[in-house]
Amino acid sequence: MNILFYAIAAMFVIGWILSVFLFALGGIVHILLVLAIISILLQMVRTTEKHHQ
């Protein structure tokens, strides 16, 4: 399950990079970046909660 979250976050970051340098889509770029950061943070919180139990 951990790999899935990292894969989703990586896809968001790659999509953000592609849209910045290739397509310049404006607002969608920032939405992708925010989603990638949120998914990484959620994964980090879930992993630390499992280790502290």
C-alpha positions in Angstrom: 0.0 0.0 0.0 2.9 2.4 0.7 4.2 2.0 -2.8 0.9 2.9 -4.2 0.9 6.3 -2.4 4.4 7.1 -3.6 3.5 6.1 -7.1 0.5 8.4 -7.1 2.6 11.2 -5.7 5.3 10.6 -8.3 2.7 10.7 -11.1 1.4 14.1 -9.8 4.9 15.5 -9.6 5.7 14.3 -13.1 2.5 15.7 -14.4 3.2 19.0 -12.7 6.7 19.1 -14.2 5.5 18.3 -17.7 2.7 20.8 -17.6 5.1 23.5 -16.4 7.7 23.0 -19.0 5.6 21.7 -21.9 2.1 22.9 -21.7 2.0 25.9 -19.3 -1.5 25.1 -18.1 -1.7 27.8 -15.4 -3.9 26.8 -12.5 -3.9 23.1 -13.2 -0.1 23.1 -12.5 -0.6 24.4 -9.0 -3.5 21.9 -8.3 -1.2 19.0 -9.3 1.6 20.3 -7.1 -0.7 20.7 -4.1 -2.2 17.2 -4.6 1.3 15.7 -4.8 2.4 17.4 -1.6 -0.8 16.4 0.2 -0.5 12.8 -0.8 3.2 12.7 0.3 2.3 14.3 3.6 -0.6 11.9 4.2 1.7 9.0 3.5 4.3 10.3 5.9 1.7 10.8 8.7 0.3 7.3 8.2 3.7 5.7 8.3 4.8 7.5 11.4 1.5 6.5 13.2 2.1 2.9 12.4 5.6 3.0 13.8 4.5 4.6 17.0 1.8 2.1 17.9 
